[in-house]
């Protein structure tokens, strides 16, 4: 009988994302029931609650149904079970084996960071696609909220969700083009950038070529990290995958693409526009050459007292 109880509890705990040996649960139940003469139901509750506390498990939503559909702007406390209808605005590179995917979700009220634990065994989501995410747990760190997906979470494809525009515009000089820009290879399984031909999760991979730029633009007051995807890289530099591959092959060195991008961008003025994601990167949606006269304009306005 206790064995049956222990088996059931092990399953329940595993649904919350933790693995506990059945023998250990059985021993705890046995101690309470057979030595301390605690009624079975009470023993079951006590042991389960102890695991929830000790393992910091998130209890399944009350009532067993799906947690309430919430808007991103209404996420104001952590440890809550919610559901979201949202678009995957961006997937981030992540090197942690415990995290399957991380990035940003957006709806018509805002954006929020999301994390999918590897052990939750969820199907991967795609950038630009919309889903109904049922049963997520809210979390916060240093005042910023995020949502975590776990074994209780389900992900169902949904019609396109409109994401609130939070574009930032800024004009300044490109003061740095970071290494890792140019021709890169991504893991076909998880989209991470391969380092020396290997993915942290999936090992050695042939990989798929991609082009991207990570740079810093400075308007004299702030330095802003910016990211350009393959399409934007082409629009701004004229280099597409085909050209980049040829450049790399001719030089027998993929770093020539990085060097060329630096030559084109460094020290030049641009107006960039796009959402600032994850509070750090401005994802460039539009980038136009600008004249370096901003400071002069500001100075004139100051003199004129405008
Ligand atoms: Zn991978």
Boltz pocket constraint, residues with backbone or C-beta under 6 A from the ligand:
constraints:
  - pocket:
      binder: B
      contacts: [[A, 187], [A, 188], [A, 189], [A, 190], [A, 191], [A, 192], [A, 199], [A, 200], [A, 201], [A, 202], [A, 203]]
      max_distance: 6.0
